Structure formats: structure tokens, C-alpha cells
Amino acid sequence: MMYSYGQNRINQKDTKGRKYGLWIEDYPDSHWEFRYKNGVFHGVFVGYGKNHNKICTIGEYANGEPVGTWYYFTDDGIPSYKVYDFMKNDTIIIGDNKYLMKYKPIYKAWVVYYYSSGNKKSEGLLLFSEDPESESFKYGIWTYYDEDG
């Protein structure tokens, strides 16, 4: 879908077919706003939840890589967790199931999960590729807290 935002065109591609500038994507349960530079994510990413009126994710990319601190919220706007100190991953995960699975997540980063009260629930190193919410693995020593902190 092509959008227009004032004089700015949205969801554009350059002459080489690479995405650039502001992109907006709508899905049944979310709405995303982010930027591309030379065909890769670059700049602030904002994701809105089910009703498209509350931020569920906010973070930043630099040349296609997540950087800084990313914040995730529930549909009610309550902080759920944050991810920071992104690094390239060098650890291979080997699973034991019907088929031997070897998987090397792209990133590792520190994550802090929160109770709905705002107190820390747990924290540690997380391995993941696309998104910490999907196919992620806790790695190393984790710290867990009761609801009082």
C-alpha cells in the first residue's frame, strides 16, 4: 500500500529497487513505522499494538542492526521488557528433538523482564535472530526476582 504523509511519500524504493525513507506497514494486530536507508533498516522503529493507538515496541536500527535500548510494552501500555547491549552472536544452539537441530542465532543481548508492577522479574543474556519475542534462547546465568524485587 502506498501512503502519502504531507509532501513526503511513504513506502518508496530507489532506482535500484531498495527501500528508503519512511515506511508504514499495517497488519491485523499491529502497525509499524520505521525507516530504511540503502535498503536496510536505519533509524527509529515504532510498533503499535492491536488497537494501533499504543506503542508496543520502540527501538532503533543503524545500518540494518538493532542498537541502543529497545522497549516492549503490553497492549495496555505497561512495560514488559527491555533489550540492550546488542552484539553479534557466536554461540550455536543444539536442540535434541526428532531431528538434530543446529541453530546459530544472529544476535545476543541483555534483556530485563518486568512484572506488571514495574519491578524486575528476570534478567540475563538472550540469543535470537529476528525478534526477541520469537525463537529466542536464554543463555548463561539468569537472575530471577520475586514480585517485591
Secondary structure, DSSP 8 states (H G I E B T S, - for coil): --EEETTEEESEE-TTS-EEEEEEEEETTEEEEEEEETTEE-EEEEEE-TTSSSEEEEEEEETTEEEEEEEEE-TTS-EEEEEEEEEE----EEEESSSEEEE--SEEEEEEEE-TTSSEEEEEEEEESSBTTBS-EEEEEEEE--TT-
